[in-house]
Amino acid sequence: MRRYWPGFEWQVAWRFLREGRMQTLLIIVGVAAGVAVVAYISALIEGLQANTLAKTLGAQAHISLRAPEDLVAPAARLEAGTAMLSDTQPRAQRLRSVANWQALLPVLQATPGVAAVSPMVSGSGLALRGEAALAIALLGVELERYDRIVNLRSKVVAGRASLQPGEAIIGRELAADLGLRVGDRLTLRTGLVSDSARVTALVDLGVKDLNRRTVIVPLRAAQNLQGLPGGATHLDLTVTDVWAAQALAESLRRQHPLRVESWQESNAQLVSALNAQSVSTTIIRAVVLVVVVLGIASVLVVSVVQKGREIGILRAMGATRGQMQRIFLLQGAVVGALGSLLGIALAVALVWAFTTFVRGSDGLPLFAITVPVPTALRVALIATLCGVLAAVAPARRAAAMDPAQAIRM
């Protein structure tokens, strides 16, 4: 019974599957359900994490460099046998400029993994209009550079982003609190220094608290208001891979005597939550795949028992042990592949239902969610491999059956 692989094995495997239509259909549906759950959960978690990161990092840099803190110089070492009572208190911190930041800019821009660098002067102040006075966070930036950090222009809800001398961009909640519209003027005060600015745009930074206190002015204007002529309190960096920010921050910390903070360090709780989500998703995937493997294996084991006589006849006609093993391995692969295709289609339908019927308070989808092609192919491949793996034990059992005993069954 000499036949070329895989013609004989394929014909027998397909016939076995067709004869047990109900069993085959049920296990394919079971595999499809498992694949749909894995693909949908993966797409949902990826979309949720991407949306969370976009909102979190939409108003902050991936890495921030600042001047080192002011420290109190240690007291002189005492001679042996002497004692001194002292009470050393921490020094009050003040706004400090990053030393030689102009020379540092091209160095940072040339660092591998850095996409953009922007100098900033950040401090507090008051926004005044008539009798209203509100505390603000004053940011002095170069608009073109800063736009590459937080994509500021995409957050404009009124007006046009412009930061010429004497102009300012403010959060929309702050504008409502002060009764301001685009084109109106407000007074900015820091200490004894005051300046007037015309509002060119209102922005939505994604967080109401930021919208209520953010005022963005040209870098030179902030330098004058904060008493830092020619200075910059921060150097903000955007990196090409947000998850590589921590490693890059540690490298920059070793190279420069500055305070370097990555977004992971400033959002430690968020990172912990994202890691917990990833771990939970991995556990769900593993459990579902185990269930799929057990389901396929149980059906094929029953098939071996049911097809015992046919297996004995095939062996008596000259089918080798290897051919019998391949017959059942092919059945596992077919069930896994068909279940994968049906499962991916079901996952796409679930994603469509989520984006169509699950809406936020504004009537828009909560966040974008898709089943990426690489994810679909990866899940389908894993499910097919699981089908083959599940068929190993039944295949070995079928190959080990004695033809004479199998025929008498």
C-alpha positions as CSV (number, residue, x, y, z in Angstrom):
1,M,0.0,0.0,0.0
2,R,2.6,2.4,-1.1
3,R,1.2,5.9,-1.6
4,Y,2.9,9.2,-1.7
5,W,2.6,11.5,1.3
6,P,0.3,13.3,1.9
7,G,-2.3,11.9,-0.6
8,F,-3.3,8.7,1.2
9,E,-3.1,10.2,4.7
10,W,-5.1,13.3,3.6
11,Q,-7.9,11.3,2.1
12,V,-8.3,9.0,5.1
13,A,-8.1,11.9,7.6
14,W,-10.7,13.9,5.7
15,R,-13.0,10.8,5.4
16,F,-12.7,10.2,9.2
17,L,-13.7,13.8,9.8
18,R,-16.7,13.7,7.5
19,E,-18.0,10.4,9.0
20,G,-18.0,12.0,12.4
21,R,-19.7,15.2,11.3
22,M,-21.3,16.2,14.5
23,Q,-18.1,15.6,16.6
24,T,-16.0,17.4,14.0
25,L,-18.5,20.4,13.9
26,L,-18.6,20.6,17.7
27,I,-14.8,20.6,18.1
28,I,-14.4,23.2,15.3
29,V,-16.9,25.4,17.0
30,G,-15.1,24.9,20.3
31,V,-11.8,25.8,18.8
32,A,-13.4,28.8,17.1
33,A,-14.8,30.0,20.4
34,G,-11.3,29.7,22.0
35,V,-9.6,31.5,19.2
36,A,-12.3,34.3,19.2
37,V,-11.8,34.8,22.9
38,V,-8.0,35.0,22.6
39,A,-8.1,37.3,19.5
40,Y,-10.8,39.6,21.0
41,I,-9.2,39.9,24.4
42,S,-5.8,40.6,22.8
43,A,-7.3,43.3,20.6
44,L,-9.3,44.8,23.5
45,I,-6.4,45.0,25.9
46,E,-4.0,46.3,23.2
47,G,-6.6,49.0,22.2
48,L,-7.2,49.9,25.9
49,Q,-3.5,50.2,26.7
50,A,-2.8,52.2,23.5
51,N,-5.7,54.6,24.4
52,T,-4.5,54.9,28.0
53,L,-0.9,55.6,26.9
54,A,-2.1,58.1,24.3
55,K,-4.1,60.0,26.9
56,T,-1.4,59.8,29.5
57,L,1.5,60.8,27.3
58,G,-0.5,63.2,25.2
59,A,0.3,66.1,27.6
60,Q,3.8,65.1,28.8
61,A,7.2,64.1,27.6
62,H,8.5,60.6,27.5
63,I,11.7,61.7,29.3
64,S,12.4,64.9,31.1
65,L,15.8,66.3,32.1
66,R,16.0,68.9,34.9
67,A,18.8,70.7,36.8
68,P,20.0,68.8,39.9
69,E,18.5,69.8,43.3
70,D,20.1,72.3,45.5
71,L,21.8,70.4,48.4
72,V,23.2,71.6,51.6
73,A,27.0,71.3,51.8
74,P,28.0,68.8,54.5
75,A,29.7,70.1,57.6
76,A,33.5,69.8,57.9
77,R,34.7,66.6,59.5
78,L,35.3,67.0,63.2
79,E,38.6,66.1,64.9
80,A,38.7,63.2,67.2
81,G,37.4,63.9,70.7
82,T,35.3,66.9,69.7
83,A,31.5,67.2,69.3
84,M,29.2,69.7,67.7
85,L,25.5,70.2,67.8
86,S,23.9,71.1,64.5
87,D,20.5,71.2,62.9
88,T,20.8,70.9,59.1
89,Q,17.7,71.6,57.1
90,P,17.1,71.0,53.4
91,R,17.6,74.0,51.2
92,A,14.5,75.6,49.7
93,Q,14.4,74.7,46.1
94,R,14.2,77.3,43.4
95,L,13.8,77.4,39.7
96,R,17.1,76.5,38.1
97,S,18.2,76.4,34.5
98,V,19.8,73.3,33.0
99,A,23.4,74.2,32.6
100,N,24.6,74.7,29.0
101,W,21.2,73.5,27.7
102,Q,21.8,75.0,24.2
103,A,24.9,72.9,23.7
104,L,23.1,69.8,25.1
105,L,20.2,70.0,22.6
106,P,22.1,68.7,19.5
107,V,23.7,66.0,21.7
108,L,20.3,64.7,22.8
109,Q,18.9,65.0,19.3
110,A,21.7,62.8,18.0
111,T,21.1,60.1,20.7
112,P,19.7,56.9,19.1
113,G,16.0,56.4,20.0
114,V,15.3,60.1,20.5
115,A,12.7,61.5,18.2
116,A,12.4,65.1,19.4
117,V,13.8,67.5,22.0
118,S,12.2,70.6,23.3
119,P,13.4,73.2,25.9
120,M,10.9,74.5,28.4
121,V,10.6,77.0,31.2
122,S,8.1,75.7,33.7
123,G,6.9,77.6,36.8
124,S,3.8,78.9,38.7
125,G,2.1,82.2,38.5
126,L,-1.2,84.0,38.4
127,A,-3.6,84.7,35.5
128,L,-5.5,88.0,36.0
129,R,-8.5,89.4,34.1
130,G,-10.5,92.1,35.8
131,E,-11.1,91.1,39.4
132,A,-10.4,87.4,38.7
133,A,-7.1,85.9,39.7
134,L,-6.3,82.2,39.2
135,A,-3.2,80.2,40.0
136,I,-1.7,78.8,36.8
137,A,1.1,76.5,35.6
138,L,3.1,78.7,33.2
139,L,5.0,76.9,30.4
140,G,7.4,78.7,28.1
141,V,8.2,76.7,24.9
142,E,9.3,76.9,21.3
143,L,6.1,76.0,19.6
144,E,7.6,74.0,16.7
145,R,9.7,71.9,19.0
146,Y,7.0,71.5,21.7
147,D,4.5,70.4,19.0
148,R,6.7,67.4,18.2
149,I,6.6,66.4,21.9
150,V,2.8,66.6,22.7
151,N,1.3,67.3,19.2
152,L,-0.2,70.5,20.6
153,R,-1.8,71.6,17.4
154,S,-4.0,68.5,17.4
155,K,-5.4,69.6,20.8
156,V,-6.6,73.0,19.7
157,V,-10.4,73.4,20.1
158,A,-10.7,77.1,19.2
159,G,-8.4,79.5,17.4
160,R,-5.1,78.7,15.8
161,A,-1.9,77.7,17.7
162,S,0.6,80.6,17.5
163,L,3.2,81.8,20.0
164,Q,4.6,85.0,18.6
165,P,5.8,87.6,21.2
166,G,2.9,88.7,23.3
167,E,0.7,85.6,22.6
168,A,-0.5,82.7,24.7
169,I,-2.3,79.4,24.4
170,I,-4.5,78.4,27.4
171,G,-6.6,75.5,28.5
172,R,-10.3,75.7,27.7
173,E,-11.4,75.3,31.3
174,L,-9.2,78.2,32.3
175,A,-10.7,80.3,29.5
176,A,-14.2,79.5,30.8
177,D,-13.2,80.4,34.4
178,L,-11.7,83.8,33.3
179,G,-14.4,84.5,30.7
180,L,-11.8,84.5,27.9
181,R,-12.2,83.9,24.2
182,V,-9.7,83.7,21.4
183,G,-8.4,87.2,20.8
184,D,-8.9,88.5,24.4
185,R,-6.0,89.6,26.6
186,L,-5.0,88.5,30.1
187,T,-2.3,89.5,32.5
188,L,0.3,87.0,33.7
189,R,2.1,87.7,37.0
190,T,4.9,85.9,38.7
191,G,6.2,87.6,41.8
192,L,6.8,91.3,40.9
193,V,6.9,90.7,37.2
194,S,3.8,91.1,35.0
195,D,3.2,90.7,31.3
196,S,0.1,90.9,29.0
197,A,-0.7,88.3,26.4
198,R,-3.3,87.8,23.8
199,V,-5.0,84.4,23.6
200,T,-4.5,82.8,20.2
201,A,-5.9,79.3,20.9
202,L,-7.8,77.2,23.4
203,V,-6.6,73.6,23.9
204,D,-7.9,70.4,25.4
205,L,-5.1,68.5,27.0
206,G,-7.3,65.6,27.9
207,V,-7.3,66.3,31.7
208,K,-9.6,68.9,33.1
209,D,-7.1,69.9,35.8
210,L,-4.5,70.6,33.2
211,N,-7.0,72.6,31.1
212,R,-7.9,74.6,34.2
213,R,-4.3,75.8,35.0
214,T,-2.2,75.6,31.8
215,V,-0.9,78.7,30.1
216,I,1.6,78.3,27.3
217,V,3.7,81.3,26.2
218,P,6.9,81.8,24.1
219,L,10.1,80.6,25.7
220,R,11.6,84.1,26.0
221,A,8.4,85.5,27.7
222,A,8.5,82.7,30.3
223,Q,12.2,83.3,30.9
224,N,11.5,87.0,31.6
225,L,8.5,86.2,33.9
226,Q,10.4,83.6,35.9
227,G,13.6,85.5,36.1
228,L,15.7,83.0,34.1
229,P,17.1,85.0,31.2
230,G,18.4,82.6,28.6
231,G,17.5,79.6,30.8
232,A,15.4,76.4,30.5
233,T,14.2,74.4,33.5
234,H,13.4,71.3,31.5
235,L,14.6,69.5,28.4
236,D,11.7,67.3,27.2
237,L,12.3,64.3,25.0
238,T,10.1,62.1,22.9
239,V,11.4,58.6,22.0
240,T,10.6,56.4,19.1
241,D,9.6,53.5,21.4
242,V,7.8,54.5,24.6
243,W,8.6,51.3,26.4
244,A,12.3,51.9,25.8
245,A,12.1,55.3,27.7
246,Q,13.2,53.8,31.0
247,A,16.3,52.2,29.6
248,L,17.2,55.4,27.7
249,A,16.6,57.5,30.8
250,E,19.0,55.4,32.8
251,S,21.6,55.7,30.1
252,L,21.2,59.5,30.1
253,R,21.4,59.6,33.9
254,R,24.8,58.0,33.7
255,Q,26.0,60.4,31.0
256,H,24.8,63.7,32.4
257,P,24.7,65.2,36.0
258,L,21.0,66.0,35.7
259,R,17.7,64.8,37.1
260,V,16.4,62.4,34.5
261,E,12.8,61.0,34.8
262,S,11.0,58.8,32.4
263,W,7.3,58.6,32.0
264,Q,7.3,55.1,33.6
265,E,8.8,56.7,36.8
266,S,6.3,59.6,36.9
267,N,3.4,57.2,36.2
268,A,4.5,54.2,38.3
269,Q,0.9,53.2,39.2
270,L,-0.2,53.3,35.6
271,V,2.7,51.1,34.5
272,S,1.8,48.6,37.3
273,A,-1.8,48.5,36.1
274,L,-0.7,47.9,32.5
275,N,1.6,45.1,33.6
276,A,-1.2,43.5,35.6
277,Q,-3.4,43.7,32.5
278,S,-0.7,42.1,30.4
279,V,-0.2,39.3,32.9
280,S,-4.0,38.7,33.2
281,T,-4.3,38.5,29.4
282,T,-1.4,36.0,29.2
283,I,-3.1,33.8,31.8
284,I,-6.4,33.9,30.0
285,R,-4.7,33.0,26.7
286,A,-2.9,30.1,28.3
287,V,-6.1,28.7,30.0
288,V,-8.1,29.0,26.7
289,L,-5.4,27.3,24.7
290,V,-5.2,24.4,27.3
291,V,-9.0,24.0,27.0
292,V,-8.7,23.9,23.2
293,V,-5.9,21.3,23.3
294,L,-7.9,19.1,25.7
295,G,-11.1,19.4,23.6
296,I,-9.3,18.4,20.4
297,A,-7.4,15.6,22.1
298,S,-10.6,14.2,23.7
299,V,-12.5,14.1,20.4
300,L,-9.6,12.4,18.6
301,V,-9.2,9.8,21.4
302,V,-12.9,9.0,21.0
303,S,-12.3,8.8,17.2
304,V,-9.5,6.3,17.6
305,V,-11.8,4.1,19.7
306,Q,-14.6,4.4,17.2
307,K,-12.4,3.8,14.2
308,G,-10.6,0.9,15.7
309,R,-11.9,-1.6,13.1
310,E,-11.0,0.8,10.2
311,I,-7.6,1.4,11.6
312,G,-7.0,-2.4,11.9
313,I,-8.1,-2.9,8.3
314,L,-5.8,-0.1,7.1
315,R,-2.9,-1.6,9.0
316,A,-3.6,-5.1,7.6
317,M,-3.7,-3.7,4.1
318,G,-0.2,-2.3,4.6
319,A,-0.5,1.1,6.1
320,T,2.5,1.9,8.2
321,R,2.6,3.2,11.8
322,G,3.9,6.5,10.5
323,Q,1.0,6.8,8.1
324,M,-1.5,6.2,10.9
325,Q,0.2,8.8,13.0
326,R,0.1,11.3,10.2
327,I,-3.6,10.6,9.6
328,F,-4.6,11.8,13.1
329,L,-2.0,14.6,13.1
330,L,-3.7,15.9,9.9
331,Q,-7.1,15.7,11.6
332,G,-5.8,17.8,14.5
333,A,-4.3,20.3,12.0
334,V,-7.5,20.6,10.0
335,V,-9.7,21.0,13.1
336,G,-7.3,23.7,14.4
337,A,-7.0,25.5,11.1
338,L,-10.8,25.6,10.4
339,G,-11.5,26.6,14.0
340,S,-8.9,29.4,13.7
341,L,-10.5,30.8,10.5
342,L,-14.0,30.7,12.1
343,G,-12.6,32.1,15.3
344,I,-10.9,35.1,13.7
345,A,-14.1,35.9,11.8
346,L,-16.0,35.7,15.1
347,A,-13.4,38.0,16.8
348,V,-13.8,40.6,14.0
349,A,-17.6,40.5,14.5
350,L,-17.2,41.0,18.3
351,V,-14.9,44.0,17.6
352,W,-17.4,45.5,15.2
353,A,-20.1,45.0,17.8
354,F,-18.0,46.7,20.5
355,T,-17.1,49.7,18.4
356,T,-20.7,50.0,17.1
357,F,-22.8,49.6,20.3
358,V,-20.4,50.6,23.1
359,R,-20.3,54.4,23.2
360,G,-19.0,57.0,25.6
361,S,-21.0,59.9,27.0
362,D,-20.1,61.9,23.9
363,G,-21.7,59.3,21.6
364,L,-18.3,58.3,20.2
365,P,-16.6,54.9,20.6
366,L,-14.7,54.5,23.8
367,F,-11.5,53.8,22.0
368,A,-10.2,52.4,18.7
369,I,-10.0,48.6,18.6
370,T,-9.0,46.3,15.7
371,V,-7.8,42.8,15.2
372,P,-4.3,43.4,13.6
373,V,-3.4,41.0,10.9
374,P,-0.2,39.9,12.7
375,T,-2.2,39.2,15.8
376,A,-4.8,37.2,13.8
377,L,-2.1,35.2,12.0
378,R,-0.3,34.5,15.2
379,V,-3.4,33.3,17.0
380,A,-4.4,31.2,14.1
381,L,-0.9,29.6,13.8
382,I,-0.9,28.9,17.6
383,A,-4.3,27.3,17.4
384,T,-3.3,25.1,14.5
385,L,-0.2,24.0,16.3
386,C,-2.3,23.3,19.3
387,G,-4.5,21.1,17.1
388,V,-1.4,19.1,16.0
389,L,-0.1,18.9,19.5
390,A,-3.5,17.7,20.8
391,A,-3.4,14.9,18.1
392,V,0.0,13.5,19.2
393,A,-1.4,11.2,21.9
394,P,-4.3,9.8,19.8
395,A,-2.0,9.4,16.8
396,R,0.5,7.4,18.8
397,R,-2.3,5.3,20.2
398,A,-3.7,4.6,16.7
399,A,-0.2,3.7,15.4
400,A,0.4,1.3,18.3
401,M,-2.9,-0.7,17.7
402,D,-2.4,-4.4,16.7
403,P,-4.2,-5.0,13.4
404,A,-5.6,-8.4,14.4
405,Q,-7.0,-7.1,17.7
406,A,-8.3,-3.9,16.1
407,I,-10.3,-5.9,13.4
408,R,-11.9,-8.1,16.1
409,M,-13.1,-5.0,18.0
